[in-house]
């Protein structure tokens, strides 16, 4: 016996209503999602790209630019890439720890190859998606080993440090680092603050070319930092993203080597974005220096499991290229020469910038020549930075941090005159 027509219509109505209710619920998940603001630095770069002013100057994003305003591809990387294309026979996954030639090469860069080098059995390394990926893996291992530990971060520091490490549930304290009045490291303040750290706490240090201020610790200050960490039982986490762009590969690793020599445990996040130009290939390495071989094996096992949770397997291309450059004598020599020229250019720009700014403004900008790497604070107010952007199309972060590598012979006079106009 067939159901009455009214009953069929009622069932159909209930089905349609349930479907409509489901659709309404499904839409709510994303339609009510909060719209977040764009990243401040990336937003500045986007605004600069849209700016029609032919004299515009972009000093915002921390990417190395050559004299022509181009982020170049290293000749050594191009050659390595050609060889890889000719010789590669598989696109299978890499091992979980990444390309061995790459991780071994990074260890050689960090620790040197002399008799004082740290015992290899104390060291374990894992390839990661850029320096950011390396920091994330280090954070995950810290959480597994010491979830109660506080991470001490310099004031100022790279803005992404706290989100990357805090995303793993770690808590933070700041230590004084930069004295804006003296345009240098507030080392007394740094030591006083870190004297309040508890045994087992993590101290995040910039290995060289501090981002954002460009002011680095001296060799003597590195040794004092190592002594304090030893006395207080602190564990350094060194972010070294610019090795070779300050004073050279070995000189820029001085702090890493001093800490590794003095302490039982050190963690390092290394990146090839800047010193090999592998920005888009996301090529980084997380390195653990442990008290003994058992610690090295344990940290690597934890890092592999963490990587499996976060990104599963390491990206191949950048690691294969960097590994070839670091393990092949001819490619290594070519790369080191190119890197040396980049370093010379940055330091030369610093000298020129000091001369131009002082001539245009009548003020002392000599601190710029004593800093290292790609960054410097100009010491301008947020209002002056806004005027530079709105009136002169000169783009920099609100703190007046500039990317020194964005300065070249075509824009340096315009930059100096613009700065003089807002002072």
BELDAUR-V327801 format. One record per backbone hydrogen bond with DSSP energy under -0.5 kcal/mol. NH is the residue of the N-H (numbers start at 0). CO is the residue of the C=O. E is the energy in kcal/mol with one decimal. If there is no record, write none. Layout:
# BELDAUR-V327801
nh = {NH & NH}
co = {CO & CO}
e = {E & E}
This chain:
# BELDAUR-V327801
nh = {7 & 8 & 9 & 10 & 11 & 12 & 13 & 14 & 15 & 16 & 17 & 18 & 19 & 20 & 21 & 22 & 23 & 24 & 25 & 26 & 27 & 28 & 28 & 29 & 29 & 30 & 31 & 32 & 35 & 42 & 43 & 44 & 45 & 46 & 47 & 48 & 49 & 50 & 50 & 55 & 56 & 58 & 58 & 62 & 65 & 68 & 71 & 73 & 77 & 78 & 79 & 80 & 81 & 82 & 83 & 84 & 85 & 86 & 87 & 97 & 102 & 103 & 104 & 105 & 106 & 107 & 108 & 109 & 110 & 111 & 116 & 121 & 122 & 123 & 125 & 126 & 127 & 129 & 129 & 132 & 133 & 134 & 135 & 136 & 137 & 138 & 139 & 140 & 141 & 142 & 143 & 144 & 145 & 146 & 148 & 150 & 151 & 151 & 152 & 152 & 154 & 155 & 160 & 162 & 163 & 164 & 165 & 166 & 167 & 168 & 169 & 170 & 172 & 174 & 176 & 177 & 178 & 179 & 182 & 183 & 185 & 186 & 189 & 190 & 191 & 192 & 193 & 194 & 195 & 196 & 199 & 200 & 201 & 202 & 203 & 203 & 204 & 204 & 206 & 206 & 211 & 213 & 215 & 221 & 222 & 223 & 224 & 225 & 226 & 227 & 228 & 229 & 230 & 231 & 232 & 233 & 234 & 235 & 235 & 236 & 237 & 238 & 238 & 239 & 239 & 240 & 243 & 244 & 251 & 252 & 252 & 253 & 256 & 257 & 258 & 259 & 260 & 261 & 262 & 265 & 266 & 267 & 268 & 269 & 269 & 270 & 271 & 273 & 275 & 277 & 278 & 278 & 281 & 281 & 282 & 283 & 283 & 284 & 285 & 286 & 286 & 287 & 288 & 289 & 289 & 295 & 296 & 297 & 298 & 299 & 300 & 301 & 302 & 303 & 304 & 305 & 306 & 307 & 308 & 309 & 310 & 311 & 312 & 319 & 320 & 321 & 322 & 323 & 324 & 325 & 326 & 327 & 328 & 331 & 332 & 333 & 334 & 335 & 336 & 337 & 338 & 339 & 340 & 341 & 342 & 343 & 344 & 345 & 346 & 347 & 348 & 349 & 350 & 351 & 352 & 353 & 354 & 355 & 356 & 357 & 358 & 359 & 360 & 361 & 364 & 367 & 368 & 369 & 369 & 370 & 371 & 372 & 374 & 375 & 376 & 377 & 384 & 385 & 386 & 387 & 388 & 389 & 390 & 391 & 391 & 392 & 393 & 394 & 394 & 395 & 396 & 399 & 401 & 402 & 403 & 403 & 404 & 405 & 406 & 410 & 411 & 414 & 415 & 416 & 417 & 418 & 419 & 420 & 421 & 421 & 422}
co = {3 & 4 & 5 & 6 & 7 & 8 & 9 & 10 & 11 & 12 & 13 & 14 & 15 & 16 & 17 & 18 & 19 & 20 & 21 & 22 & 23 & 24 & 25 & 25 & 26 & 26 & 27 & 29 & 33 & 38 & 39 & 40 & 41 & 42 & 43 & 44 & 45 & 46 & 47 & 52 & 392 & 56 & 394 & 60 & 69 & 65 & 69 & 71 & 73 & 74 & 75 & 76 & 77 & 78 & 79 & 80 & 81 & 82 & 83 & 94 & 98 & 99 & 100 & 101 & 102 & 103 & 104 & 105 & 106 & 107 & 113 & 118 & 119 & 287 & 285 & 96 & 283 & 127 & 281 & 128 & 129 & 130 & 131 & 132 & 133 & 134 & 135 & 136 & 137 & 138 & 139 & 140 & 141 & 142 & 145 & 170 & 149 & 201 & 150 & 172 & 174 & 153 & 157 & 158 & 159 & 160 & 161 & 162 & 164 & 165 & 164 & 148 & 150 & 152 & 154 & 154 & 183 & 177 & 178 & 178 & 176 & 184 & 185 & 186 & 187 & 188 & 189 & 190 & 192 & 193 & 232 & 197 & 149 & 234 & 151 & 201 & 202 & 236 & 204 & 238 & 209 & 209 & 213 & 217 & 218 & 219 & 220 & 221 & 222 & 223 & 224 & 225 & 226 & 227 & 228 & 228 & 200 & 233 & 264 & 202 & 266 & 204 & 236 & 237 & 268 & 238 & 247 & 241 & 247 & 248 & 249 & 250 & 252 & 253 & 254 & 255 & 256 & 257 & 258 & 288 & 235 & 286 & 237 & 267 & 284 & 239 & 282 & 240 & 271 & 271 & 272 & 276 & 277 & 278 & 277 & 127 & 281 & 269 & 125 & 267 & 284 & 123 & 265 & 121 & 287 & 291 & 292 & 293 & 294 & 295 & 296 & 297 & 298 & 299 & 300 & 301 & 302 & 303 & 304 & 305 & 306 & 306 & 310 & 315 & 316 & 317 & 318 & 319 & 320 & 321 & 322 & 323 & 326 & 327 & 328 & 329 & 330 & 331 & 332 & 333 & 334 & 335 & 336 & 337 & 338 & 339 & 340 & 341 & 342 & 343 & 344 & 345 & 346 & 347 & 348 & 349 & 350 & 351 & 352 & 353 & 354 & 355 & 356 & 357 & 362 & 364 & 365 & 365 & 366 & 367 & 213 & 244 & 371 & 401 & 212 & 399 & 380 & 381 & 382 & 383 & 384 & 385 & 386 & 386 & 387 & 388 & 387 & 56 & 392 & 393 & 400 & 396 & 375 & 58 & 373 & 401 & 373 & 402 & 403 & 407 & 407 & 410 & 411 & 412 & 413 & 414 & 415 & 416 & 417 & 418 & 418}
e = {-1.8 & -2.3 & -2.1 & -2.4 & -2.5 & -2.6 & -2.4 & -2.3 & -2.5 & -2.5 & -2.4 & -2.2 & -2.6 & -2.9 & -2.3 & -2.4 & -2.4 & -2.3 & -2.5 & -2.5 & -1.5 & -0.8 & -0.7 & -0.5 & -0.8 & -2.5 & -1.4 & -1.2 & -0.7 & -2.9 & -1.6 & -2.0 & -2.1 & -2.3 & -2.4 & -2.0 & -1.5 & -0.8 & -0.7 & -1.7 & -2.5 & -0.7 & -2.6 & -2.1 & -2.6 & -2.3 & -1.0 & -0.6 & -2.3 & -2.4 & -2.3 & -2.4 & -2.2 & -2.2 & -2.3 & -2.5 & -2.0 & -2.1 & -2.8 & -1.9 & -2.4 & -2.8 & -1.5 & -2.5 & -2.0 & -2.0 & -2.1 & -2.4 & -2.9 & -2.0 & -1.5 & -2.0 & -1.5 & -2.1 & -2.2 & -2.4 & -2.7 & -1.9 & -0.7 & -1.4 & -1.9 & -2.4 & -2.2 & -2.2 & -2.4 & -2.4 & -2.1 & -2.1 & -2.5 & -2.4 & -1.7 & -2.3 & -3.8 & -0.5 & -2.0 & -2.9 & -0.6 & -3.5 & -0.6 & -2.8 & -1.9 & -0.6 & -2.1 & -0.6 & -2.2 & -2.4 & -3.2 & -1.6 & -1.4 & -2.2 & -1.0 & -0.8 & -2.0 & -2.0 & -1.3 & -1.7 & -3.4 & -0.8 & -1.5 & -1.4 & -3.6 & -1.5 & -2.3 & -2.7 & -2.3 & -2.4 & -2.5 & -1.2 & -1.7 & -1.3 & -3.0 & -2.5 & -2.6 & -2.1 & -2.9 & -0.6 & -0.6 & -2.6 & -0.6 & -2.1 & -0.6 & -2.3 & -0.6 & -2.3 & -1.9 & -1.9 & -2.4 & -2.5 & -2.2 & -2.3 & -2.6 & -2.2 & -2.4 & -2.9 & -1.2 & -2.2 & -2.7 & -0.6 & -0.6 & -2.9 & -3.2 & -2.9 & -0.6 & -0.7 & -2.7 & -0.6 & -0.6 & -2.4 & -2.6 & -0.6 & -0.9 & -1.4 & -2.4 & -2.4 & -2.2 & -2.5 & -2.0 & -1.3 & -2.2 & -2.1 & -2.6 & -2.5 & -2.9 & -0.5 & -2.8 & -1.2 & -2.5 & -0.6 & -1.0 & -1.9 & -0.5 & -0.8 & -0.7 & -1.1 & -0.6 & -2.4 & -0.6 & -2.4 & -2.7 & -2.9 & -0.5 & -3.1 & -3.1 & -3.2 & -0.6 & -1.8 & -2.3 & -2.3 & -2.7 & -1.8 & -2.0 & -2.3 & -2.6 & -2.4 & -1.8 & -2.5 & -2.7 & -2.1 & -1.6 & -2.1 & -2.6 & -2.4 & -2.0 & -2.6 & -2.3 & -2.9 & -2.4 & -1.7 & -2.2 & -2.6 & -1.4 & -1.5 & -0.5 & -2.9 & -2.3 & -2.1 & -2.7 & -2.7 & -1.9 & -2.1 & -2.9 & -2.2 & -1.9 & -1.9 & -2.4 & -2.4 & -2.2 & -2.4 & -2.3 & -2.3 & -2.7 & -2.1 & -1.8 & -2.4 & -2.9 & -2.3 & -2.0 & -2.7 & -2.8 & -2.4 & -2.0 & -2.2 & -2.5 & -2.2 & -0.6 & -1.9 & -1.1 & -0.6 & -0.7 & -1.0 & -3.0 & -0.6 & -0.5 & -1.2 & -0.6 & -1.9 & -2.4 & -2.3 & -2.2 & -2.2 & -1.9 & -3.1 & -2.9 & -0.8 & -1.1 & -1.1 & -2.3 & -3.2 & -0.6 & -0.5 & -1.3 & -2.7 & -2.9 & -1.3 & -3.3 & -0.9 & -0.5 & -2.1 & -1.9 & -0.9 & -1.8 & -2.6 & -2.4 & -2.5 & -2.3 & -2.6 & -2.2 & -1.7 & -1.2 & -0.5 & -1.1}
